Amino acid sequence: MTGYFIRRFLLIIPTFIGITLLVFAITRLVPGGPIEQLMIQAQLGGETGSLQRSQGGGTLSDEQLEELKHYYGFDQPMLSSYVRWLKQVVQFDLGTSTRYQDPVWQIIKERFPVSIFYGLTTLILTYLVCIPLGLAKGMYHGSALDSWSSAVVFLGYALPSYVIGIALISLFAGYWDWFPLGGFASDNYDDLSTLGKAGDIFHHAALPLIAYLAGSFAVTTLMMKNALMDNLSADYMRTAAAKGLSRSASVSGHALRNSLIPVATSFGNNISLLLGGSFLIETIFNIDGIGLLGYEAIIERDYPIVMGILVISSLLYLLGNILSDICVALVDPRIRFGGGSST
């Protein structure tokens, strides 16, 4: 298995290059890049005189356009620009934002606390609730608990998260005024005690977390339930019952670990969601996270930020796939990667 994971780690390099090269090429081909954005801003600003072009009715001279193309690397072939960008990434330099004129890493880092809080809290709550709920639904299939919980879970899965977010903020924040309309913390956050700060954050985070959790609950819960029901009908469970083990002892001692394999398979992939967030939910609740930052960067054609977020998210996704394999191997020791098999 050591050789398998070494190969997986080495495959990160060509896969990362393929992902970033594809997106880098798209940013070069789509219209409305940073230079066009600057021209539009100059036009809206009403700049004239020496900035007026003789052709096309724009507001930047040919010399200025050439300087901008050289500054952003648009005067070089795409592969040459990509190699130059990749060298900067290897040196932990994600470039400078064309919108904010600040280092990309600094801009992304400022939004880490918000995105990590929501992503990590969503991940923990999902597994803390869905695994026991899936076990209960599988052991008591067809009961009132199974029927009512399925109705709630499927309702949350059927409705888009942003629709749930709009409904929550309209009722609980707008109509009943139980929760704040948005934001990550109150204006007097710095004046609160430690306990007060924690309470203030969770008071603001209650509604967004419900919107985040609505969709993921159904997938993980049903995955756990279906895996448990498959294992409950397996021969080894009938053998355990014939030996006199109770149903709960058979589940905890045998079926539970095997039922966790599908959940462990998807665990690593969820790591990439820690920073991704949802720009729709972040927009609705006025949360200044990385999801909203990425959306605004695409709209404003701020390609350095787009590529910076892509670097972080793609690396997390690739490492998450390897983590999924590690989790599966830990849950089921019978699994051997790389062609080996246990006896």
C-alpha positions in Angstrom: 0.0 0.0 0.0 2.9 2.3 0.5 3.8 2.1 -3.1 0.2 2.8 -4.1 0.0 6.0 -2.0 3.4 7.2 -3.3 2.1 6.8 -6.9 -1.0 8.7 -5.9 1.0 11.6 -4.5 3.1 11.7 -7.6 0.0 11.8 -9.8 -1.0 15.0 -8.1 1.6 16.9 -10.1 0.4 16.1 -13.6 -3.3 16.3 -12.6 -2.7 19.7 -11.0 -0.9 20.9 -14.1 -3.8 19.7 -16.3 -6.5 21.4 -14.2 -4.7 24.7 -13.9 -3.6 24.7 -17.6 -7.2 24.2 -18.7 -8.6 27.0 -16.6 -5.7 29.2 -17.5 -6.4 28.7 -21.2 -10.1 29.5 -20.6 -9.2 32.8 -18.9 -7.2 33.7 -22.0 -9.9 32.9 -24.5 -13.0 34.3 -22.9 -13.8 38.0 -23.7 -13.9 40.7 -21.1 -10.5 40.3 -19.5 -8.8 42.6 -17.0 -7.7 45.0 -19.8 -11.3 45.3 -21.1 -12.5 45.9 -17.6 -10.0 48.8 -17.2 -11.1 50.3 -20.5 -14.7 50.2 -19.3 -13.8 51.8 -16.0 -11.9 54.5 -17.8 -14.9 55.2 -20.0 -17.2 55.4 -17.1 -14.8 57.7 -15.4 -15.1 60.1 -18.3 -11.3 60.2 -18.9 -10.4 62.1 -22.2 -7.5 63.9 -23.7 -4.2 61.9 -23.8 -6.1 58.7 -22.9 -8.4 59.0 -25.9 -7.6 56.4 -28.5 -7.7 57.3 -32.1 -9.4 54.1 -33.1 -12.4 52.2 -31.7 -13.6 55.1 -29.5 -11.9 53.7 -26.4 -10.3 55.6 -23.6 -6.8 54.0 -23.5 -4.0 54.8 -25.9 -2.2 52.1 -27.9 0.9 52.5 -25.8 -1.0 52.1 -22.6 -2.7 49.0 -24.0 0.7 47.5 -24.8 1.9 48.3 -21.3 -1.1 46.6 -19.8 -0.7 43.6 -22.0 2.9 43.3 -20.9 2.0 43.8 -17.2 -0.6 41.0 -17.3 1.4 38.8 -19.5 -1.0 39.0 -22.5 1.9 39.9 -24.9 3.4 36.4 -24.6 2.2 33.0 -25.9 -0.3 31.2 -23.6 2.2 28.4 -22.6 4.9 30.9 -21.8 2.5 32.9 -19.6 1.4 29.7 -17.9 4.9 28.6 -17.2 5.7 32.0 -15.7 2.6 31.8 -13.5 3.4 28.2 -12.5 6.9 29.3 -11.4 5.3 32.0 -9.2 2.9 29.4 -7.6 5.8 27.1 -6.8 7.4 30.1 -5.0 4.1 30.5 -3.1 3.3 33.7 -5.0 -0.3 33.7 -6.4 0.1 37.1 -8.0 -1.7 40.4 -7.5 -5.4 41.0 -7.8 -6.4 43.1 -10.8 -9.4 44.4 -8.9 -8.0 45.1 -5.4 -4.4 45.6 -6.4 -3.4 43.5 -3.4 -1.6 40.1 -3.2 -4.0 37.3 -4.0 -2.8 35.2 -1.0 -3.5 38.1 1.4 -7.0 38.6 0.0 -7.8 34.9 0.3 -6.2 34.5 3.7 -8.5 37.3 5.1 -11.5 35.1 4.2 -10.1 31.8 5.6 -11.6 32.1 9.1 -15.2 32.6 7.8 -15.0 29.8 5.2 -13.2 27.3 7.5 -15.7 28.0 10.3 -18.7 27.2 8.1 -17.1 24.4 6.2 -15.7 22.6 9.3 -18.9 23.1 11.3 -21.0 21.8 8.4 -18.7 18.8 8.0 -18.7 17.9 11.8 -22.4 18.3 12.2 -23.2 16.3 9.1 -21.3 13.2 10.3 -22.3 13.6 14.0 -26.0 13.6 13.0 -26.2 11.6 9.8 -24.3 8.5 10.9 -26.4 7.9 14.1 -29.6 8.8 12.2 -28.7 6.5 9.3 -28.0 3.7 11.8 -31.4 4.2 13.5 -33.2 4.4 10.1 -31.5 1.2 9.0 -32.2 -0.8 12.2 -35.8 0.4 12.4 -36.7 0.5 8.7 -40.4 1.2 8.1 -40.9 2.7 11.6 -42.4 6.1 12.4 -38.9 7.4 13.0 -37.8 6.2 9.6 -40.8 7.7 7.8 -40.8 11.1 9.5 -37.1 11.5 9.2 -37.2 10.5 5.5 -39.8 13.2 4.9 -37.7 15.9 6.5 -34.5 14.7 4.9 -36.0 14.5 1.4 -37.6 17.9 1.8 -34.3 19.4 2.5 -32.7 17.6 -0.4 -35.4 18.6 -2.9 -35.3 22.3 -2.1 -32.2 24.1 -3.2 -30.0 25.5 -0.4 -30.5 29.1 -1.5 -34.3 28.7 -1.4 -34.1 27.4 2.1 -31.8 30.3 3.0 -34.2 32.8 1.6 -37.1 31.2 3.5 -35.1 31.1 6.7 -34.0 34.7 6.6 -37.4 35.9 5.5 -39.2 34.2 8.4 -36.7 34.0 11.3 -34.8 37.2 10.6 -37.1 39.5 8.7 -40.6 38.6 10.1 -39.9 37.3 13.6 -36.6 39.0 14.2 -35.1 36.1 16.1 -31.8 36.1 14.2 -29.7 38.8 12.5 -30.3 39.5 8.8 -26.7 38.6 7.9 -23.0 39.0 8.6 -20.6 37.0 10.5 -20.6 38.9 13.8 -22.2 42.0 15.4 -20.7 45.5 15.3 -19.8 45.3 19.0 -18.1 42.0 18.7 -14.8 43.2 20.0 -16.4 44.5 23.2 -18.0 41.2 24.1 -16.5 38.6 26.5 -15.1 35.3 25.2 -18.4 33.5 25.8 -20.3 36.4 24.4 -18.2 36.3 21.2 -18.9 32.6 20.8 -22.6 33.1 21.3 -22.7 36.0 18.9 -21.0 34.0 16.1 -23.3 31.1 16.5 -26.3 33.4 16.6 -25.3 34.8 13.2 -24.3 31.3 11.9 -27.5 29.4 12.9 -29.5 30.1 9.7 -26.6 29.8 7.2 -25.6 26.5 8.7 -29.1 25.1 8.3 -29.1 26.1 4.7 -25.6 24.5 4.2 -26.7 21.3 5.9 -30.0 20.8 4.2 -28.6 19.1 1.1 -25.7 17.1 2.6 -27.9 15.5 5.3 -29.9 13.5 2.8 -26.9 12.0 0.9 -25.0 11.0 4.0 -28.0 9.7 5.9 -29.3 7.5 3.1 -25.8 6.3 2.3 -25.4 5.1 5.9 -28.9 3.6 6.0 -28.6 1.7 2.7 -25.1 0.4 3.6 -26.4 -0.8 7.0 -29.4 -2.6 5.5 -27.2 -4.4 3.0 -25.0 -5.6 5.8 -27.9 -6.6 8.0 -29.0 -9.1 5.3 -25.5 -10.5 4.9 -24.6 -14.1 5.9 -22.3 -13.1 8.7 -25.1 -11.3 10.4 -27.2 -14.4 10.4 -24.3 -16.3 11.7 -23.8 -13.8 14.5 -27.5 -14.1 15.4 -27.3 -17.9 15.4 -24.4 -17.6 17.9 -26.8 -15.8 20.3 -25.6 -12.2 19.8 -28.3 -9.5 20.1 -29.1 -7.3 17.2 -27.5 -4.3 18.7 -24.3 -6.2 19.5 -24.2 -7.7 16.0 -24.5 -4.2 14.5 -21.9 -2.6 16.7 -19.5 -5.4 16.5 -19.8 -6.4 12.8 -22.2 -4.4 10.6 -21.2 -0.9 11.7 -17.6 -1.0 10.5 -18.6 -2.4 7.1 -21.4 0.2 6.7 -18.9 3.0 7.3 -17.0 2.2 4.1 -19.2 4.2 1.7 -19.1 7.1 4.2 -15.4 6.9 4.4 -15.1 6.9 0.6 -16.7 10.3 0.4 -15.0 11.8 3.5 -11.9 13.0 1.8 -13.8 14.6 -1.1 -15.7 16.8 1.4 -12.4 18.3 2.6 -12.4 20.4 -0.6 -15.7 21.9 0.5 -14.2 23.4 3.6 -13.1 26.5 1.6 -15.5 26.3 -1.4 -18.7 27.4 0.4 -21.7 28.6 -1.6 -21.7 32.0 -3.2 -25.5 32.0 -3.2 -25.8 31.4 0.6 -22.9 33.8 1.3 -24.7 36.4 -0.8 -28.1 35.9 0.9 -26.6 36.1 4.4 -23.9 38.7 3.5 -21.1 36.4 4.5 -17.7 37.5 3.2 -16.3 34.1 2.4 -14.2 32.5 -0.3 -17.3 31.3 -2.3 -18.5 34.9 -2.7 -15.0 36.1 -3.4 -14.6 33.5 -6.2 -17.9 34.5 -7.7 -17.1 38.2 -7.7 -13.7 37.5 -9.2 -15.3 35.6 -12.1 -17.8 38.5 -12.7 -15.1 41.1 -12.5 -12.6 39.0 -14.5 -10.1 39.1 -11.7 -8.2 36.1 -13.0 -5.4 36.1 -10.5 -7.9 35.5 -7.7 -9.7 32.9 -9.8 -6.5 31.0 -10.4 -5.5 31.4 -6.7 -8.7 29.9 -5.5 -8.4 27.1 -8.1 -4.9 26.3 -6.8 -6.1 25.8 -3.2 -9.3 24.0 -4.0 -7.7 21.6 -6.6 -4.9 20.7 -4.2 -7.4 20.1 -1.4 -9.5 17.9 -3.8 -6.6 15.9 -4.9 -5.3 15.4 -1.4 -8.9 14.6 -0.3 -9.1 11.7 -2.8 -6.0 10.2 -1.2 -7.4 10.8 2.3 -10.6 8.9 1.2 -8.5 5.9 0.3 -6.7 6.1 3.6 -10.0 6.2 5.5 -11.3 3.2 3.6 -8.2 1.3 4.4 -8.5 2.1 8.1 -12.2 1.2 8.2 -11.8 -2.1 6.3 -8.3 -3.7 6.8 -9.2 -6.3 4.1 -8.8 -3.7 1.4 -5.4 -3.5 -0.1 -4.5 -1.0 -2.8 -2.1 -1.6 -5.6 -2.9 -5.2 -6.5 -2.2 -6.8 -3.1 -4.9 -8.9 -1.3 -5.2 -10.1 2.2 -5.8 -13.7 3.1 
